């Protein structure tokens, strides 16, 4: 089992969700995120004061998947989130030691499999 964590542009979220749905990847958590990577710094003026905006608005997706769903999940995110510009985001694939479904007590593979 793996935890796929993706940081993507907010404007690409709907495209990513649609791609994940088509890839039959279900069950995810989405949270707003702020950060920076290779983007150039933005400078804005607010009430006459120049402010260097170092953090960009992003969206963080966390998806627990069985091992055989890792590649389809990553491919779906990469194809939908890519613009070709700096700041498209990152995908991290992390090992998961144990997963429990609270409602039923199922664990591991059974807990990350969508409920029919």
Buried (B, 14 or more C-beta within 10 A) or exposed (E): BBBBBBBBBEEBBEBBBEBBEEBEBBBBEBEEBEBBEEBEEEEEEEEEEEEEEEEBEBBBBBBBBBEEBBEBBBEBBBEBBBEEEEBBBEBEBEEBEEBEBEEEEBEBEEBBBEEE
